[in-house]
Amino acid sequence: MKTANRRVALEDLFVILASLCIVALTPINTDISPAHMIVMASGLSIAVLAPYLYYRRKQGRAIRFNYRMQSLLNPYKIGFILFSAALAYLVFPFYFSNTGSYNNWPSVSGAKETILLFIGTNALGLWDELFFINTILTILRRHFKFWIANGLQAVLFTGFLYELGFTSWAPLLIYPFALIQGYMFMKFKSLGFVIATHLSIDFILFLAILDAYDKLPFRFFVTG
């Protein structure tokens, strides 16, 4: 490897490790108290912003936030988003009822806590795409073939969600999901599309948590 290439590789490795250290120092759990949510959001936001600002200063816009929301007006993409939500609808209640993993999330009472749970689940889904897909995958692709880079980011993606509360056999589903998200991002160059997909799933997750604690006023799920 040429000296210049080695220097770039070491710089990129440093950026990834520094970002992961920020994530590791952030208290990662499903506590929905406002104080904790502010602390957690601050740490995770820094983990996304630090690489972006570093590359913007050093190399222009190596990391971009191309949402391309207009590209969502596509039957194929809308169908994929709806399919992802439908799959989540079937999987989450079954997963929670068979593993008890819903206990990793708090049982909410009242409108305030319900709103905080909704914000928390969706904010983390948004962050997952900004960090693992838009940032980590983009950096890794500078040095590895796509499927190697995608496989590596999926490992990190899966590990984070396992630490968050998706335990038991959830990684068997999260890892392929992370791979698909990486592929869709590479194929369509649309951060908005992968975020919309993830948020549709997180909305079902939010309902599934409420259902697991018998907080829904009606029966919504057919599995579980």
Accessible surface in RSA format (square Angstrom, percent):
REM  Atomic radii and reference values for relative SASA: ProtOr
REM  Chains: A
REM  Algorithm: Lee & Richards
REM  Probe-radius: 1.40
REM  Slices: 20
REM RES _ NUM      All-atoms   Total-Side   Main-Chain    Non-polar    All polar
REM                ABS   REL    ABS   REL    ABS   REL    ABS   REL    ABS   REL
RES MET A   1   153.40  79.4  82.25  54.4  71.16 169.4  94.41  80.3  58.99  78.2
RES LYS A   2   159.77  77.9 150.03  92.1   9.74  23.2 100.63  90.6  59.14  63.0
RES THR A   3   106.43  75.7 100.45 101.8   5.98  14.3  68.82  92.4  37.61  56.9
RES ALA A   4    58.46  53.8  53.07  81.9   5.39  12.3  56.05  78.9   2.41   6.4
RES ASN A   5    81.01  55.9  78.42  75.8   2.58   6.2  14.19  34.2  66.82  64.6
RES ARG A   6   110.10  46.2 110.10  56.1   0.00   0.0  41.78  57.1  68.32  41.4
RES ARG A   7   126.77  53.2 123.33  62.9   3.44   8.2  60.43  82.6  66.34  40.2
RES VAL A   8    41.42  27.3  41.42  37.5   0.00   0.0  41.42  36.0   0.00   0.0
RES ALA A   9    24.79  22.8  20.43  31.5   4.36   9.9  20.85  29.4   3.94  10.4
RES LEU A  10   105.95  59.0 101.33  72.5   4.62  11.6 101.73  71.4   4.22  11.4
RES GLU A  11    33.17  19.0  30.12  22.8   3.05   7.3  19.83  38.3  13.34  10.9
RES ASP A  12     2.05   1.4   2.05   2.0   0.00   0.0   1.95   4.6   0.10   0.1
RES LEU A  13    91.99  51.2  89.46  64.0   2.53   6.4  91.38  64.2   0.61   1.6
RES PHE A  14   133.48  66.8 130.68  80.9   2.80   7.3 133.26  80.8   0.22   0.6
RES VAL A  15     7.72   5.1   5.54   5.0   2.18   5.3   7.41   6.4   0.31   0.8
RES ILE A  16    14.81   8.4  14.77  11.0   0.05   0.1  14.81  10.7   0.00   0.0
RES LEU A  17    92.86  51.7  92.47  66.2   0.39   1.0  92.53  65.0   0.34   0.9
RES ALA A  18    36.96  34.0  29.00  44.8   7.96  18.1  35.56  50.1   1.40   3.7
RES SER A  19     2.13   1.8   1.78   2.4   0.35   0.8   0.20   0.4   1.92   2.7
RES LEU A  20    45.72  25.5  42.18  30.2   3.54   8.9  42.59  29.9   3.14   8.4
RES CYS A  21    73.15  55.3  70.31  78.4   2.84   6.7  19.05  48.3  54.10  58.3
RES ILE A  22    43.82  24.9  42.12  31.4   1.69   4.1  43.15  31.1   0.67   1.8
RES VAL A  23    14.86   9.8  14.78  13.4   0.08   0.2  14.78  12.8   0.08   0.2
RES ALA A  24    84.93  78.1  47.76  73.7  37.17  84.6  59.06  83.2  25.87  68.5
RES LEU A  25   153.99  85.8 125.74  90.0  28.25  71.0 129.24  90.8  24.75  66.6
RES THR A  26    10.60   7.5   3.16   3.2   7.44  17.7   3.85   5.2   6.75  10.2
RES PRO A  27    57.39  41.8  44.62  40.7  12.77  46.4  57.30  47.3   0.09   0.6
RES ILE A  28    26.34  15.0  10.51   7.8  15.82  38.1  10.51   7.6  15.82  42.9
RES ASN A  29    62.77  43.3  60.21  58.2   2.56   6.2  30.43  73.2  32.34  31.3
RES THR A  30    19.37  13.8  12.12  12.3   7.26  17.3   9.55  12.8   9.83  14.9
RES ASP A  31    67.26  47.1  53.20  53.0  14.06  33.2  22.83  53.7  44.44  44.3
RES ILE A  32    21.56  12.3  20.58  15.3   0.98   2.4  20.58  14.8   0.98   2.7
RES SER A  33    45.87  38.8  38.76  51.7   7.11  16.4  39.36  83.8   6.51   9.1
RES PRO A  34    66.18  48.2  63.16  57.6   3.02  11.0  66.18  54.6   0.00   0.0
RES ALA A  35    72.61  66.8  63.60  98.2   9.01  20.5  69.69  98.1   2.92   7.7
RES HIS A  36    23.29  12.7  17.72  12.3   5.57  14.2  22.51  23.2   0.78   0.9
RES MET A  37    36.20  18.7  31.56  20.9   4.65  11.1  33.77  28.7   2.43   3.2
RES ILE A  38   116.55  66.3 112.85  84.1   3.70   8.9 116.24  83.7   0.31   0.8
RES VAL A  39    81.67  53.7  76.91  69.6   4.76  11.5  79.54  69.1   2.14   5.8
RES MET A  40    13.03   6.7  13.03   8.6   0.00   0.0   5.07   4.3   7.96  10.5
RES ALA A  41    54.39  50.0  46.98  72.5   7.41  16.9  53.76  75.7   0.63   1.7
RES SER A  42    56.71  47.9  48.34  64.5   8.37  19.3  34.74  74.0  21.98  30.8
RES GLY A  43    12.03  14.8   0.00   N/A  12.03  14.8  11.53  31.7   0.50   1.1
RES LEU A  44     6.91   3.8   6.91   4.9   0.00   0.0   6.91   4.9   0.00   0.0
RES SER A  45    53.29  45.0  48.71  65.0   4.58  10.6  24.63  52.5  28.66  40.2
RES ILE A  46    93.17  53.0  92.45  68.9   0.71   1.7  93.17  67.1   0.00   0.0
RES ALA A  47     0.00   0.0   0.00   0.0   0.00   0.0   0.00   0.0   0.00   0.0
RES VAL A  48     9.61   6.3   8.86   8.0   0.75   1.8   8.86   7.7   0.75   2.0
RES LEU A  49    89.89  50.1  89.89  64.3   0.00   0.0  89.89  63.1   0.00   0.0
RES ALA A  50    40.91  37.6  29.68  45.8  11.23  25.5  36.99  52.1   3.92  10.4
RES PRO A  51     1.89   1.4   0.55   0.5   1.34   4.9   1.61   1.3   0.28   1.7
RES TYR A  52    37.41  17.5  36.43  20.7   0.98   2.5  16.86  12.7  20.55  25.3
RES LEU A  53    98.75  55.0  93.83  67.1   4.92  12.4  94.30  66.2   4.45  12.0
RES TYR A  54    51.40  24.0  45.34  25.8   6.06  15.8  41.77  31.4   9.63  11.9
RES TYR A  55     1.16   0.5   1.16   0.7   0.00   0.0   1.16   0.9   0.00   0.0
RES ARG A  56   138.06  58.0 126.39  64.4  11.67  27.8  22.60  30.9 115.46  70.0
RES ARG A  57   178.22  74.8 143.35  73.1  34.87  83.0  76.33 104.3 101.89  61.8
RES LYS A  58    93.05  45.4  59.70  36.6  33.35  79.4  20.05  18.0  73.00  77.8
RES GLN A  59    72.98  40.8  41.87  30.6  31.10  74.1  39.22  83.5  33.75  25.6
RES GLY A  60    38.72  47.7   0.00   N/A  38.72  47.7  32.69  89.7   6.03  13.5
RES ARG A  61   126.17  53.0 113.58  57.9  12.59  30.0  41.60  56.9  84.58  51.3
RES ALA A  62    31.05  28.5   5.77   8.9  25.27  57.5  17.87  25.2  13.18  34.9
RES ILE A  63     2.30   1.3   1.13   0.8   1.17   2.8   1.16   0.8   1.14   3.1
RES ARG A  64   117.20  49.2 109.10  55.6   8.11  19.3  24.16  33.0  93.04  56.4
RES PHE A  65    52.09  26.1  36.33  22.5  15.77  41.0  36.33  22.0  15.77  45.1
RES ASN A  66    53.02  36.6  48.06  46.4   4.96  11.9   9.13  22.0  43.89  42.4
RES TYR A  67    89.84  41.9  86.59  49.3   3.25   8.4  63.97  48.1  25.86  31.9
RES ARG A  68   108.28  45.5  97.91  49.9  10.37  24.7  25.81  35.3  82.48  50.0
RES MET A  69   107.97  55.9 100.69  66.6   7.28  17.3  95.90  81.5  12.07  16.0
RES GLN A  70   133.88  74.9 118.28  86.4  15.61  37.2  66.62 141.8  67.26  51.0
RES SER A  71    30.86  26.1  19.01  25.4  11.85  27.3  29.59  63.0   1.27   1.8
RES LEU A  72    27.75  15.5  27.11  19.4   0.63   1.6  27.11  19.0   0.63   1.7
RES LEU A  73   153.85  85.7 124.21  88.9  29.64  74.5 127.14  89.3  26.72  71.9
RES ASN A  74    54.34  37.5  53.00  51.2   1.34   3.2   4.62  11.1  49.72  48.1
RES PRO A  75   117.40  85.6 103.98  94.8  13.42  48.8 109.26  90.2   8.14  50.6
RES TYR A  76   121.64  56.8 109.83  62.5  11.81  30.7  96.04  72.2  25.60  31.6
RES LYS A  77    10.42   5.1  10.42   6.4   0.00   0.0   1.87   1.7   8.55   9.1
RES ILE A  78    79.20  45.1  79.03  58.9   0.17   0.4  79.20  57.0   0.00   0.0
RES GLY A  79    34.86  43.0   0.00   N/A  34.86  43.0  30.18  82.8   4.67  10.5
RES PHE A  80    37.50  18.8  31.84  19.7   5.66  14.7  36.01  21.8   1.49   4.3
RES ILE A  81    26.43  15.0  26.43  19.7   0.00   0.0  26.43  19.0   0.00   0.0
RES LEU A  82   114.56  63.8 110.40  79.0   4.16  10.5 110.79  77.8   3.77  10.2
RES PHE A  83   123.49  61.8 117.70  72.9   5.80  15.1 122.75  74.4   0.74   2.1
RES SER A  84    11.24   9.5   7.36   9.8   3.88   8.9   4.94  10.5   6.31   8.8
RES ALA A  85    18.52  17.0  17.98  27.7   0.55   1.2  18.29  25.8   0.23   0.6
RES ALA A  86    53.48  49.2  46.49  71.7   6.98  15.9  52.63  74.1   0.85   2.2
RES LEU A  87    90.44  50.4  88.53  63.3   1.91   4.8  89.85  63.1   0.60   1.6
RES ALA A  88     8.20   7.5   2.30   3.6   5.90  13.4   7.61  10.7   0.59   1.6
RES TYR A  89    47.08  22.0  47.06  26.8   0.02   0.0  36.74  27.6  10.34  12.7
RES LEU A  90    84.28  46.9  80.99  57.9   3.29   8.3  81.07  56.9   3.21   8.6
RES VAL A  91    40.25  26.5  37.99  34.4   2.26   5.5  40.25  35.0   0.00   0.0
RES PHE A  92    24.44  12.2  24.44  15.1   0.00   0.0  24.44  14.8   0.00   0.0
RES PRO A  93     6.84   5.0   1.13   1.0   5.70  20.7   5.46   4.5   1.38   8.6
RES PHE A  94   100.71  50.4 100.71  62.4   0.00   0.0 100.71  61.1   0.00   0.0
RES TYR A  95     5.02   2.3   5.02   2.9   0.00   0.0   5.02   3.8   0.00   0.0
RES PHE A  96     2.19   1.1   2.15   1.3   0.04   0.1   2.15   1.3   0.04   0.1
RES SER A  97    67.52  57.1  29.49  39.4  38.03  87.6  34.47  73.4  33.05  46.3
RES ASN A  98    90.12  62.2  53.43  51.6  36.69  88.4  14.60  35.1  75.52  73.0
RES THR A  99    41.05  29.2   4.10   4.2  36.95  88.1  12.93  17.4  28.12  42.5
RES GLY A 100    26.18  32.3   0.00   N/A  26.18  32.3  18.67  51.2   7.51  16.8
RES SER A 101     5.67   4.8   1.57   2.1   4.11   9.5   4.11   8.7   1.57   2.2
RES TYR A 102    53.18  24.8  53.18  30.3   0.00   0.0  12.69   9.5  40.49  49.9
RES ASN A 103    96.71  66.7  72.56  70.1  24.15  58.1  26.70  64.2  70.01  67.7
RES ASN A 104    57.75  39.8  43.01  41.6  14.74  35.5  11.65  28.0  46.10  44.6
RES TRP A 105     9.24   3.7   6.62   3.2   2.62   6.1   3.26   1.7   5.98   9.7
RES PRO A 106    41.47  30.2  30.21  27.5  11.26  40.9  40.48  33.4   0.99   6.2
RES SER A 107    57.66  48.7  32.55  43.4  25.10  57.8  22.70  48.3  34.96  49.0
RES VAL A 108     3.76   2.5   2.58   2.3   1.18   2.8   2.79   2.4   0.96   2.6
RES SER A 109    76.09  64.3  62.11  82.9  13.98  32.2  40.99  87.3  35.10  49.2
RES GLY A 110    53.90  66.5   0.00   N/A  53.90  66.5  39.94 109.6  13.96  31.3
RES ALA A 111    76.20  70.1  59.99  92.6  16.21  36.9  66.89  94.2   9.31  24.7
RES LYS A 112   145.23  70.9 137.07  84.1   8.16  19.4  90.02  81.0  55.21  58.8
RES GLU A 113    65.76  37.8  65.72  49.7   0.04   0.1  16.56  32.0  49.20  40.2
RES THR A 114    38.52  27.4  38.52  39.1   0.00   0.0  27.26  36.6  11.26  17.0
RES ILE A 115    97.76  55.6  95.84  71.4   1.93   4.6  97.76  70.4   0.00   0.0
RES LEU A 116    29.71  16.5  29.71  21.3   0.00   0.0  29.71  20.9   0.00   0.0
RES LEU A 117     2.06   1.1   2.06   1.5   0.00   0.0   2.06   1.4   0.00   0.0
RES PHE A 118    79.92  40.0  79.92  49.5   0.00   0.0  79.92  48.5   0.00   0.0
RES ILE A 119    83.79  47.7  79.41  59.2   4.38  10.5  83.18  59.9   0.61   1.7
RES GLY A 120    14.03  17.3   0.00   N/A  14.03  17.3  13.87  38.1   0.16   0.4
RES THR A 121    10.08   7.2   3.68   3.7   6.40  15.3   7.02   9.4   3.06   4.6
RES ASN A 122    22.74  15.7  21.77  21.0   0.98   2.4  15.93  38.3   6.81   6.6
RES ALA A 123    51.03  46.9  41.94  64.7   9.10  20.7  46.76  65.8   4.27  11.3
RES LEU A 124    27.44  15.3  27.06  19.4   0.38   0.9  27.42  19.3   0.02   0.0
RES GLY A 125     1.39   1.7   0.00   N/A   1.39   1.7   0.77   2.1   0.62   1.4
RES LEU A 126    67.51  37.6  67.44  48.2   0.07   0.2  67.51  47.4   0.00   0.0
RES TRP A 127    16.21   6.5  15.63   7.6   0.58   1.4  16.20   8.6   0.01   0.0
RES ASP A 128     1.51   1.1   1.51   1.5   0.00   0.0   0.00   0.0   1.51   1.5
RES GLU A 129     0.00   0.0   0.00   0.0   0.00   0.0   0.00   0.0   0.00   0.0
RES LEU A 130    26.84  14.9  26.84  19.2   0.00   0.0  26.84  18.9   0.00   0.0
RES PHE A 131     0.10   0.1   0.10   0.1   0.00   0.0   0.10   0.1   0.00   0.0
RES PHE A 132     3.49   1.7   3.49   2.2   0.00   0.0   3.49   2.1   0.00   0.0
RES ILE A 133     0.00   0.0   0.00   0.0   0.00   0.0   0.00   0.0   0.00   0.0
RES ASN A 134     2.55   1.8   1.88   1.8   0.67   1.6   0.00   0.0   2.55   2.5
RES THR A 135     0.27   0.2   0.27   0.3   0.00   0.0   0.09   0.1   0.18   0.3
RES ILE A 136     0.40   0.2   0.40   0.3   0.00   0.0   0.40   0.3   0.00   0.0
RES LEU A 137     0.61   0.3   0.61   0.4   0.00   0.0   0.61   0.4   0.00   0.0
RES THR A 138    33.68  24.0  30.03  30.4   3.65   8.7  25.10  33.7   8.58  13.0
RES ILE A 139     1.36   0.8   1.36   1.0   0.00   0.0   1.36   1.0   0.00   0.0
RES LEU A 140    19.12  10.6  18.68  13.4   0.44   1.1  19.12  13.4   0.00   0.0
RES ARG A 141    95.55  40.1  75.25  38.4  20.30  48.3  14.33  19.6  81.22  49.2
RES ARG A 142    87.58  36.8  52.41  26.7  35.17  83.7  35.74  48.8  51.84  31.4
RES HIS A 143    75.01  41.0  39.93  27.8  35.07  89.7  34.80  35.9  40.20  46.8
RES PHE A 144    90.83  45.4  76.63  47.5  14.20  36.9  83.43  50.6   7.40  21.2
RES LYS A 145   168.17  82.0 156.93  96.3  11.23  26.7 107.89  97.1  60.28  64.2
RES PHE A 146    28.17  14.1  20.26  12.5   7.91  20.6  20.48  12.4   7.69  22.0
RES TRP A 147   151.68  60.9 142.38  68.9   9.31  21.9 116.36  62.0  35.33  57.3
RES ILE A 148    92.97  52.9  85.85  64.0   7.12  17.2  91.91  66.2   1.06   2.9
RES ALA A 149     0.00   0.0   0.00   0.0   0.00   0.0   0.00   0.0   0.00   0.0
RES ASN A 150     0.00   0.0   0.00   0.0   0.00   0.0   0.00   0.0   0.00   0.0
RES GLY A 151    13.62  16.8   0.00   N/A  13.62  16.8  13.53  37.1   0.09   0.2
RES LEU A 152    76.61  42.7  75.05  53.7   1.56   3.9  75.06  52.7   1.55   4.2
RES GLN A 153     0.00   0.0   0.00   0.0   0.00   0.0   0.00   0.0   0.00   0.0
RES ALA A 154     0.00   0.0   0.00   0.0   0.00   0.0   0.00   0.0   0.00   0.0
RES VAL A 155    86.19  56.7  82.04  74.3   4.14  10.0  83.58  72.6   2.60   7.1
RES LEU A 156    54.65  30.4  49.16  35.2   5.49  13.8  52.01  36.5   2.64   7.1
RES PHE A 157     0.00   0.0   0.00   0.0   0.00   0.0   0.00   0.0   0.00   0.0
RES THR A 158    14.70  10.5  14.70  14.9   0.00   0.0  14.70  19.7   0.00   0.0
RES GLY A 159    39.47  48.7   0.00   N/A  39.47  48.7  33.17  91.0   6.30  14.1
RES PHE A 160    15.82   7.9   7.66   4.7   8.16  21.2  13.62   8.3   2.19   6.3
RES LEU A 161    13.89   7.7  13.89   9.9   0.00   0.0  13.89   9.8   0.00   0.0
RES TYR A 162   103.11  48.1 101.42  57.7   1.69   4.4  61.52  46.2  41.59  51.3
RES GLU A 163   122.00  70.0 103.35  78.2  18.65  44.4  28.90  55.9  93.10  76.0
RES LEU A 164    11.91   6.6   5.64   4.0   6.27  15.8   5.64   4.0   6.27  16.9
RES GLY A 165     5.16   6.4   0.00   N/A   5.16   6.4   5.16  14.2   0.00   0.0
RES PHE A 166    16.20   8.1  16.20  10.0   0.00   0.0  16.20   9.8   0.00   0.0
RES THR A 167    41.88  29.8  41.88  42.5   0.00   0.0  32.88  44.2   8.99  13.6
RES SER A 168    64.35  54.4  27.34  36.5  37.01  85.3  30.79  65.6  33.56  47.0
RES TRP A 169    77.60  31.1  71.70  34.7   5.91  13.9  65.68  35.0  11.92  19.3
RES ALA A 170     4.80   4.4   4.28   6.6   0.52   1.2   4.80   6.8   0.00   0.0
RES PRO A 171    33.56  24.5  31.46  28.7   2.10   7.6  31.69  26.2   1.87  11.6
RES LEU A 172   135.65  75.5 121.16  86.7  14.50  36.4 124.20  87.2  11.45  30.8
RES LEU A 173    79.57  44.3  74.49  53.3   5.08  12.8  74.89  52.6   4.68  12.6
RES ILE A 174    16.46   9.4  15.06  11.2   1.40   3.4  16.46  11.9   0.00   0.0
RES TYR A 175    75.07  35.0  75.07  42.7   0.00   0.0  55.36  41.6  19.72  24.3
RES PRO A 176    54.69  39.9  54.39  49.6   0.29   1.1  54.69  45.2   0.00   0.0
RES PHE A 177    42.21  21.1  39.34  24.4   2.87   7.5  41.41  25.1   0.80   2.3
RES ALA A 178     0.00   0.0   0.00   0.0   0.00   0.0   0.00   0.0   0.00   0.0
RES LEU A 179    43.29  24.1  43.02  30.8   0.27   0.7  43.19  30.3   0.09   0.3
RES ILE A 180    77.40  44.0  75.77  56.4   1.64   3.9  77.40  55.7   0.00   0.0
RES GLN A 181     0.56   0.3   0.56   0.4   0.00   0.0   0.00   0.0   0.56   0.4
RES GLY A 182     0.00   0.0   0.00   N/A   0.00   0.0   0.00   0.0   0.00   0.0
RES TYR A 183    75.95  35.5  75.95  43.2   0.00   0.0  44.17  33.2  31.78  39.2
RES MET A 184    12.16   6.3  12.13   8.0   0.03   0.1  12.13  10.3   0.03   0.0
RES PHE A 185    25.33  12.7  25.33  15.7   0.00   0.0  25.33  15.4   0.00   0.0
RES MET A 186    44.12  22.8  43.72  28.9   0.40   1.0  20.44  17.4  23.67  31.4
RES LYS A 187   104.86  51.2  78.68  48.3  26.17  62.3  35.65  32.1  69.21  73.7
RES PHE A 188    43.45  21.7  31.38  19.4  12.06  31.4  35.92  21.8   7.53  21.5
RES LYS A 189    96.36  47.0  94.06  57.7   2.30   5.5  72.24  65.0  24.12  25.7
RES SER A 190     0.02   0.0   0.00   0.0   0.02   0.0   0.00   0.0   0.02   0.0
RES LEU A 191     0.00   0.0   0.00   0.0   0.00   0.0   0.00   0.0   0.00   0.0
RES GLY A 192     2.24   2.8   0.00   N/A   2.24   2.8   1.46   4.0   0.79   1.8
RES PHE A 193     0.59   0.3   0.59   0.4   0.00   0.0   0.59   0.4   0.00   0.0
RES VAL A 194     0.25   0.2   0.16   0.1   0.10   0.2   0.25   0.2   0.00   0.0
RES ILE A 195    15.15   8.6  15.15  11.3   0.00   0.0  15.15  10.9   0.00   0.0
RES ALA A 196    25.19  23.2  16.11  24.9   9.08  20.7  22.19  31.3   3.00   7.9
RES THR A 197     0.66   0.5   0.66   0.7   0.00   0.0   0.44   0.6   0.22   0.3
RES HIS A 198     7.88   4.3   7.88   5.5   0.00   0.0   0.08   0.1   7.80   9.1
RES LEU A 199    56.54  31.5  54.15  38.7   2.39   6.0  54.43  38.2   2.11   5.7
RES SER A 200    23.83  20.1  12.98  17.3  10.84  25.0  21.86  46.5   1.97   2.8
RES ILE A 201    24.40  13.9  24.40  18.2   0.00   0.0  24.40  17.6   0.00   0.0
RES ASP A 202     8.60   6.0   8.60   8.6   0.00   0.0   0.00   0.0   8.60   8.6
RES PHE A 203    93.64  46.8  93.64  58.0   0.00   0.0  93.64  56.8   0.00   0.0
RES ILE A 204    14.54   8.3  14.54  10.8   0.00   0.0  14.54  10.5   0.00   0.0
RES LEU A 205     7.09   3.9   7.09   5.1   0.00   0.0   7.09   5.0   0.00   0.0
RES PHE A 206    16.84   8.4  16.84  10.4   0.00   0.0  16.84  10.2   0.00   0.0
RES LEU A 207    25.31  14.1  25.31  18.1   0.00   0.0  25.31  17.8   0.00   0.0
RES ALA A 208     1.30   1.2   0.00   0.0   1.30   3.0   0.10   0.1   1.20   3.2
RES ILE A 209     0.45   0.3   0.45   0.3   0.00   0.0   0.45   0.3   0.00   0.0
RES LEU A 210    12.94   7.2  12.82   9.2   0.12   0.3  12.94   9.1   0.00   0.0
RES ASP A 211    37.70  26.4  33.51  33.4   4.19   9.9   0.12   0.3  37.58  37.5
RES ALA A 212    30.34  27.9   3.92   6.1  26.42  60.1  14.71  20.7  15.63  41.4
RES TYR A 213    48.51  22.6  32.60  18.5  15.91  41.4  30.91  23.2  17.60  21.7
RES ASP A 214   130.35  91.3 102.60 102.1  27.75  65.6  32.86  77.3  97.49  97.2
RES LYS A 215    90.29  44.0  63.62  39.0  26.67  63.5  28.72  25.9  61.57  65.6
RES LEU A 216    30.24  16.8  11.01   7.9  19.23  48.3  11.44   8.0  18.80  50.6
RES PRO A 217   120.89  88.1  75.26  68.6  45.63 165.9  89.94  74.3  30.95 192.3
RES PHE A 218   122.06  61.1 107.56  66.6  14.49  37.7 119.76  72.6   2.30   6.6
RES ARG A 219   181.68  76.3 145.89  74.4  35.79  85.2  70.80  96.8 110.88  67.2
RES PHE A 220    74.10  37.1  62.83  38.9  11.27  29.3  65.84  39.9   8.26  23.6
RES PHE A 221     2.57   1.3   1.67   1.0   0.90   2.3   1.67   1.0   0.90   2.6
RES VAL A 222   103.86  68.3  77.83  70.5  26.03  62.7  79.77  69.3  24.09  65.3
RES THR A 223    39.80  28.3  31.59  32.0   8.21  19.6  36.75  49.4   3.05   4.6
RES GLY A 224    65.34  80.6   0.00   N/A  65.34  80.6  26.12  71.7  39.22  87.8
END  Absolute sums over single chains surface
CHAIN  1 A    11423.2       9593.7       1829.5       8046.6       3376.6
END  Absolute sums over all chains
TOTAL         11423.2       9593.7       1829.5       8046.6       3376.6
